[in-house]
Amino acid sequence: MSASEPTESLDKKGQKDRLQLVREGKRTFIYKCSKSELLQLLQEENISFISDSVENLRKTLSEHYKSKENLVEKKPEKQKTKMFMYGDLKIFDGDKWEVFKEQLECFILVNDISDDKKVPLLLTKISPSVFETLNYLCSPHKLSKLSFDELSSKLGDKYAKPLSTALERAAFRKRNQLHNENIEDYVLALRKLAMACQFKDKEDQIKEKFMEGVSSKVVKFELMKTETELSLEKCISLARTVEAALLQTNNNHEMTEVYYSNKGKPKQDTKNKNNNSGQCFCCGKKNHIKADCTLKLKYCSECGQQGHIFRMCPKKQRQANVVETNPGNVKEEEKQVEVPSKDVKM
């Protein structure tokens, strides 16, 4: 083998490498190619040229590969986007399964949750303790392998409240209007209790209990005195009107009392002004006024009027004043009689 053969093979290898690098888009190697290599590349790419000078060939080939790079479509990177969800579904902790199930169904509907996402959604919306219990109930099956209906059925069997119509109706009939509970809240409480009672005439049952359980005697009187049969909605509307009127009347009455207690007191009462200042006209205590008294809606057992209790009744106080005055007068008369009798004996 002659000494020129290895050199020739190395040149061919270098030429091959340069051409391959140019084909791969390495445009810097264009300027290392010979004229014959440039012509070969132009022929492969089917590129026409005006001048066959090395400088022009390199420029033409470089522009071709540059435009080719710009046409290459780059795949957009996959971005993780957070899906927007309507509503806020609270975590189920084992209480009120029926309510949670209904909310879950609405959440699935409004957010258009696909069937393959329902199981993961359910499993991520239960507390760790409920998840653990469900895992035991479904053993040896894996929770993620079960269907949405199967998991819902297991949770319902475990956490759904067993209904006892008799007990629910007893609780309904015992429910009276609470202190400081307005008409709206009382009706809402009755409706909630009636849901589990399975009444065939639910509206009539609620109406009768409402008329019986309302705390205000005035409201009850207005509901009972009507000759025509009222519907539940009309009863509620009438009760609201009377309730609002009572509140307004009581406020005006209290304002009148405060005004006249400060401006229209007789002069003989000014001596006790310091002792009675801030005294409640409803219960008699001195640490608050009637407007803030918790007993301001009570009815007096003495006179039957609303706005004070027995010991603050004006009628009772007038009677007490008469009783206290008479004994003093009798003793005074007795003393006047005794004095002359002693003079006679002397």
Secondary structure, 3 states (H helix, E strand, C coil): CCCHHHHHHHHHHHHHHHHHHHHCCCHHHHHHCCHHHHHHHHHHCCCCCCCCCHHHHHHHHHHHHHHHHHHCCCCCCCCCCCCCCCCCCCCECCCCHHHHHHHHHHHHHHCCCCHHHHHHHHHHCECHHHHHHHHHHHCCCCHHHCCHHHHHHHHHHHHCCCCCHHHHHHHHHHCCCCCCCCHHHHHHHHHHHHHCCCCCCHHHHHHHHHHHHCCCHHHHHHHHHCCCCCCHHHHHHHHHHHHHHHHHHHHHHHHHHHHHHHHCCCHHHHHHHHHHCCCCCCCCCCCCCHHHCCCCCCECCCCCCECCCHHHCHHHHHHHHHHHHHHHHHHHHHHHHHHHHHHHHC
